Every structure is written in structure tokens, then in C-alpha cells.
Amino acid sequence: MDKLSAKEAAKVIDTSFEAGIDFYDHADIYGGGNSEKVFAEALEMSSVSRDQLFLQSKCGIRKGFFDFSKEHILSSVDGILKRLKTDYLDTLLLHRPDTLMEPEETAEAFTQLKESGKVRYFGVSNQNPMQVELLQKYLKDDLIINQLQLSIVHTPMIDAGLNVNMQNNPAIVRDSSILEYSRLKEMTVQAWSPFQHGMIEGVFVGNSDYPEVNAKLQELADKKGVTDSAMAIAWILRHPANIQPVIGSMNPERIKDISKASGVELSREEWYGLYRAAGNELP
């Protein structure tokens, strides 16, 4: 959002709200903090009020290292709130695991933020079950969110569960069964980069390097009366884990089109058809 003017960003907020989208994901590193500043200016210009939105931000990534210290978390939140021009965050996530985390200290920061009214709920990003459990041990409230990379062409959290007891590459458990763990703990998985391939290497939708999955996306999109991007999101929404996609678009028309994904119904055959079209083989 930092690349938009406040007026353009206000249109994004209004269009999204009209389409039923009231959740915004930020991070203190996005645009060096400028993304949050532009959003705050835009919100003042929009027809939507702060209490109608669910605002989330993330902290913990610093230049060359990760930092879950109490001092850094508290300082980061103060900066986030100032830039967003709000008194509180609905959710704060820890952005990427910090192997030097001292969970008692991190928990103290969370408790202070909760008691001061600065943050309502807490979660993590890109963490495995044991990392979540380690922090959860010292917290009074449950961690409610884990933000993880997921798209039709990036499915390691799904692959391993479909290839149990196999010796092929998809059988490798890369994240300690985070999808099943999240469902057991009733943690919301937020899918980041739902249109990307690789480590934010580019968009796969409409990309000629991915002919089979794009052909299948378009086939189903035409059948359901939505765009191929909406179909890519519908595929994620079809999973019973109630995954929340973070679409990352700042284009009002594209946001309206993508929002139609919530009305798409996919059969098991259609869902697996897209999964296989992405190059995945079932055992």
C-alpha cells in the first residue's frame, strides 16, 4: 500500500469493505513502515471507520536478524500504533521464528500489551507446532493465528499428509504437520502469497511457465463464472481448515473479482483436479 497515494488507498479500503472484506494485514517492515502510514491517511479519507475493521500487524524481523525480545516487541507495537493512528491492534503476529526467543520474556511482552489494551489477540507467522507450543506454554491466552505460505503451486503442508509412509519427495514432512496441528488447536491458518510461486518469485496465475494449472483454473473459472484468480482463492477456501487467504492486492477491480471466490463451491473431484494440475501426483 506504500506505493499508492492516500486517495488511491482509500478507494481500496472502500471497495474492499463493499465486497465484504474488513481484514487488513500489515507488518512493521512493509515499505519501511510507510505502508501503515499510508493506510492510516487513507482510512481517514474513506467511508469506513476503524471499529469496522480488523487490523493486524507483525513484528520481529530486523535488518540481518530476528528479535522476539520484550523490548523490541513493545517498541515495535508503539511504532505500529503511531503509524496506523490507532489505539489498538486486533492481532499482533510474530514475523518469522527467532531461535533465540526466550518464551517467558516474549510472553511478558504479550501480557503487557494485552493488559494495556494495545493488542487484543496474538499469533505467529511461519512457525511449526513445537515453536508454537513452546511460546504457548507461557501464555494465558491461546495463539489464534499462524500465517503460512500456501498456494496451489506451493503445498508442502498438504503434500506430506497425502504421502504418508512413502519414500518420494512429497512425503517429506517439512513443517511438523502444521496443517493438522492448526486444525486440532483451532488456530486460523492465514495463507500468504496465494498467487505466488517459489519464495515470492512471481505470480503463477496467467504465467506461461505453468500451463496445466492455468488451463485447469480457467476451465473451472469459466464453469463457475469467476476469474482465474478468484478460482485460485476458492481452491484454498474449499479446504475444511477454514484457511484465510491474504490476497495482497491493491487493485480495486481485482479485489472485487477475487472476493467472489467465497461464493464458489468446489467438489472433491474439482479440488483434487486443480491439485494434480499443479504437478502433484497422488500415491
Beta strands, then each sheet from edge to edge (+ up, - down):
strand 1: 23-25
strand 2: 54-59
strand 3: 61-62
strand 4: 65-66
strand 5: 89-95
strand 6: 119-125
strand 7: 145-149
strand 8: 188-192
strand 9: 196-197
strand 10: 202-203
strand 11: 244-246
sheet 1: 1+ 2+ 5+ 6+ 7+ 8+ 11+
sheet 2: 3+ 4-
sheet 3: 9+ 10-
end
